[in-house]
Amino acid sequence: CMMQTCSFDIPNDLCGWTWIPTASGAKWTQKKGPSGKPGVGPDGDFSSPGSGYYMLLDPRNARPRQKAILLSPVSPSSGCLSLSFHYILRGQSPGAALNVYASVLGSIRKHTLFSGHPGPNWHAVSVSYTTVGRIQFIVVGVFGKTPEPAVAVDAISITPCGEGFPQCDFEDSAHPFCDWVQTSRDDGHWVLGHK
C-alpha cells in the first residue's frame, strides 16, 4: 500500500510538494493561525488546530485573477489514484477559485473546480484519476477580483483508490458500525436502521 500524506505542520517541509510563484511573485505559503484578514480564509489549521500549519494562497504581490500552482510529488499509479484534502475558499471579493489537475505523461487533464463556501469550516474532498503510469497532481489557486487570503488547503493525501477513508456499508451484523464509534459525550444515539 503506497500512501503519501502531508499535513504541512513542519515548517519548511512540504513533503515533496513544491510551489510555483506567479509572475508578480505571489505564491502558496505555509501559514499558522488565522489568514490575516478577518472573515476571509481560514481561522486556523485543520490537521493540528491551534498549533499546525496549512498552505495559504498568499495575496502579497498578487494581481487580480492571477493563478499560483502547488505541485505534488510524482506518484506511480497501477490503475487509480485518489487525491484527498481539506480546503477553505472564503473570500469577500468574487472570483477566487481552486482547480485540481492531473498530469499524466505530459498531458494535463482538468478534473474539477471548487467554488466558495461561506464560513470558516474546512471541507473534505477527494478526486480520483484512473490511469496507469506516473501522475503529478496540480493544485491551482486563483485570486479573485481583489487578491485576498481566501484560499487554503491542508491534510493532503495521495492513495490508491479505495485505500483512503475507510468504507462502511453497515451490512455486517457482527460489526454493524465497522470501526466507527459513538461518542459518549453527546445527547444523541445512533442505531442501525432497516428498511
C-alpha positions as CSV (number, residue, x, y, z in Angstrom):
1,C,0.0,0.0,0.0
2,M,1.6,3.3,-1.1
3,M,0.2,6.3,0.7
4,Q,1.6,9.8,0.8
5,T,0.1,12.2,3.4
6,C,1.2,15.8,4.2
7,S,-0.2,18.0,7.0
8,F,2.3,20.8,6.3
9,D,2.8,21.1,10.1
10,I,6.6,21.0,10.0
11,P,8.0,24.5,9.0
12,N,9.7,24.4,5.6
13,D,8.8,20.7,5.0
14,L,6.2,20.4,2.2
15,C,6.7,16.5,1.9
16,G,7.8,16.8,-1.7
17,W,5.2,19.3,-2.7
18,T,6.5,22.4,-4.5
19,W,5.1,25.8,-5.4
20,I,5.5,27.8,-8.5
21,P,5.0,31.6,-7.9
22,T,3.0,33.9,-10.2
23,A,4.9,36.3,-12.5
24,S,4.5,39.0,-9.8
25,G,5.8,36.8,-7.0
26,A,2.5,35.8,-5.3
27,K,2.6,32.2,-4.2
28,W,1.4,29.4,-1.8
29,T,3.0,29.8,1.6
30,Q,2.9,27.8,4.9
31,K,0.7,29.7,7.4
32,K,0.0,29.3,11.1
33,G,-3.1,30.7,12.7
34,P,-5.7,33.0,11.1
35,S,-5.3,34.0,7.4
36,G,-4.5,37.6,8.4
37,K,-7.8,39.1,7.2
38,P,-10.9,38.8,9.4
39,G,-13.8,36.9,7.8
40,V,-11.6,35.7,4.9
41,G,-9.9,32.3,4.5
42,P,-9.2,30.0,7.5
43,D,-9.3,30.9,11.2
44,G,-6.7,28.2,11.9
45,D,-5.2,24.9,10.9
46,F,-7.2,21.8,10.1
47,S,-4.8,18.9,11.0
48,S,-3.4,20.4,14.2
49,P,-5.8,23.2,15.4
50,G,-4.0,25.9,17.3
51,S,-0.5,24.8,16.5
52,G,-0.3,23.5,13.0
53,Y,0.4,25.0,9.5
54,Y,-1.6,24.9,6.3
55,M,-0.9,26.1,2.8
56,L,-2.4,29.6,2.1
57,L,-2.7,31.3,-1.3
58,D,-0.8,34.4,-0.2
59,P,-2.1,37.6,-1.8
60,R,1.1,39.6,-1.3
61,N,2.3,40.9,-4.7
62,A,-0.7,39.2,-6.3
63,R,-2.7,40.7,-9.2
64,P,-6.5,40.2,-9.8
65,R,-7.3,36.7,-11.2
66,Q,-3.7,35.5,-11.0
67,K,-3.1,31.8,-10.5
68,A,-0.5,30.2,-8.3
69,I,0.5,26.5,-8.5
70,L,1.1,23.8,-5.9
71,L,2.7,20.6,-7.4
72,S,2.6,17.1,-5.8
73,P,5.4,14.7,-5.9
74,V,5.2,12.4,-8.9
75,S,3.4,9.2,-7.9
76,P,3.2,5.8,-9.6
77,S,-0.3,4.6,-10.4
78,S,-1.1,0.9,-11.1
79,G,-4.7,1.8,-12.1
80,C,-6.2,4.5,-10.0
81,L,-5.0,7.2,-7.6
82,S,-7.1,9.4,-5.2
83,L,-6.1,12.9,-4.1
84,S,-7.9,13.8,-0.8
85,F,-7.5,17.1,1.0
86,H,-9.3,19.7,3.1
87,Y,-9.8,23.2,1.8
88,I,-11.3,26.6,2.6
89,L,-12.4,29.0,0.0
90,R,-13.9,32.0,1.8
91,G,-13.5,35.5,0.4
92,Q,-15.2,38.8,0.2
93,S,-14.1,39.6,-3.4
94,P,-15.7,37.5,-6.1
95,G,-13.7,35.2,-8.4
96,A,-11.4,33.2,-6.1
97,A,-11.3,29.5,-7.0
98,L,-9.4,26.3,-6.6
99,N,-8.7,24.0,-9.6
100,V,-7.3,20.5,-9.5
101,Y,-5.5,19.0,-12.5
102,A,-3.5,15.8,-13.1
103,S,-0.5,15.5,-15.3
104,V,0.0,12.0,-16.9
105,L,2.8,11.5,-19.4
106,G,3.0,15.2,-20.0
107,S,-0.7,15.7,-20.9
108,I,-2.7,17.7,-18.4
109,R,-6.3,16.8,-17.6
110,K,-8.5,19.2,-15.7
111,H,-10.5,17.4,-13.1
112,T,-12.6,19.7,-11.0
113,L,-13.2,23.2,-9.8
114,F,-14.1,24.1,-6.2
115,S,-16.1,27.2,-5.5
116,G,-16.5,29.2,-2.4
117,H,-18.2,28.1,0.8
118,P,-19.3,30.6,3.4
119,G,-17.9,30.2,6.9
120,P,-14.6,29.2,8.3
121,N,-15.0,25.4,8.2
122,W,-12.6,23.1,6.3
123,H,-14.3,21.0,3.6
124,A,-13.1,17.5,2.8
125,V,-12.9,16.5,-0.9
126,S,-11.5,13.5,-2.8
127,V,-10.9,13.2,-6.6
128,S,-9.8,10.0,-8.4
129,Y,-7.8,9.5,-11.6
130,T,-7.9,6.2,-13.5
131,T,-4.6,5.7,-15.3
132,V,-1.5,3.5,-15.3
133,G,1.8,5.4,-15.1
134,R,3.2,8.3,-13.2
135,I,0.8,11.0,-12.0
136,Q,1.5,14.5,-10.8
137,F,-1.3,16.4,-9.2
138,I,-1.5,20.2,-9.7
139,V,-3.5,22.3,-7.3
140,V,-4.1,25.8,-8.7
141,G,-5.3,28.6,-6.5
142,V,-7.0,31.6,-8.3
143,F,-7.1,35.0,-6.8
144,G,-10.4,36.9,-7.0
145,K,-11.1,40.4,-8.3
146,T,-9.3,41.8,-5.3
147,P,-6.5,39.5,-4.1
148,E,-7.0,38.3,-0.5
149,P,-6.1,35.3,1.6
150,A,-9.3,33.4,0.7
151,V,-7.9,30.0,-0.5
152,A,-6.2,27.4,1.7
153,V,-5.5,23.6,1.6
154,D,-4.4,21.2,4.3
155,A,-4.0,17.5,5.1
156,I,-3.4,16.3,1.5
157,S,-3.1,12.6,0.8
158,I,-2.4,10.6,-2.3
159,T,-3.6,7.0,-2.1
160,P,-4.5,4.1,-4.3
161,C,-8.3,4.3,-4.9
162,G,-10.3,2.8,-2.2
163,E,-7.5,2.9,0.4
164,G,-8.2,6.4,1.7
165,F,-11.0,6.9,4.2
166,P,-12.4,3.5,5.4
167,Q,-15.6,2.4,3.8
168,C,-18.6,1.0,5.7
169,D,-21.9,-0.2,4.3
170,F,-23.3,-1.1,7.8
171,E,-24.4,-4.5,6.5
172,D,-22.1,-6.7,8.7
173,S,-24.3,-7.8,11.6
174,A,-21.3,-8.9,13.6
175,H,-19.7,-5.5,13.3
176,P,-22.5,-3.2,12.2
177,F,-20.6,0.0,12.7
178,C,-17.3,-1.2,11.3
179,D,-14.7,0.8,13.2
180,W,-16.9,3.8,13.8
181,V,-17.7,4.6,17.4
182,Q,-20.2,6.7,19.1
183,T,-19.1,9.5,21.4
184,S,-20.5,9.2,24.9
185,R,-20.3,13.0,25.5
186,D,-23.3,13.9,23.4
187,D,-27.1,13.7,23.7
188,G,-27.8,11.6,20.7
189,H,-27.7,7.9,19.9
190,W,-27.0,6.1,16.6
191,V,-28.9,2.9,15.9
192,L,-28.8,0.5,12.9
193,G,-31.8,1.1,10.7
194,H,-33.6,-1.4,8.5
195,K,-36.0,-0.9,5.5
